[in-house]
Amino acid sequence: MAREMQKEEAHKLIDRMPENATWDDLMHEIYVRETIAKGLADSYAGRTRDVREVRADYGLPK
């Protein structure tokens, strides 16, 4: 579920970007922020798995 956008957050994000930033740069920043926010929400809600379990699922070393 996506968070509600706060205009002030959007303005601050744009203001911190370099003058020569592109639309792609902006979209990337928005994607990264949203991905982090979703990950944190999952973590707080206990919807995570231990890294050792995931590594075992894929046959990766511990």
MODELLER restraints for C-alpha pairs under 7 A, 6 or more apart:
rsr = mdl.restraints
at = mdl.atoms
rsr.add(forms.Gaussian(group=physical.xy_distance, feature=features.Distance(at['CA:42:A'], at['CA:48:A']), mean=6.48, stdev=0.5))
rsr.add(forms.Gaussian(group=physical.xy_distance, feature=features.Distance(at['CA:52:A'], at['CA:62:A']), mean=6.11, stdev=0.5))
rsr.add(forms.Gaussian(group=physical.xy_distance, feature=features.Distance(at['CA:55:A'], at['CA:61:A']), mean=6.69, stdev=0.5))
rsr.add(forms.Gaussian(group=physical.xy_distance, feature=features.Distance(at['CA:55:A'], at['CA:62:A']), mean=6.57, stdev=0.5))
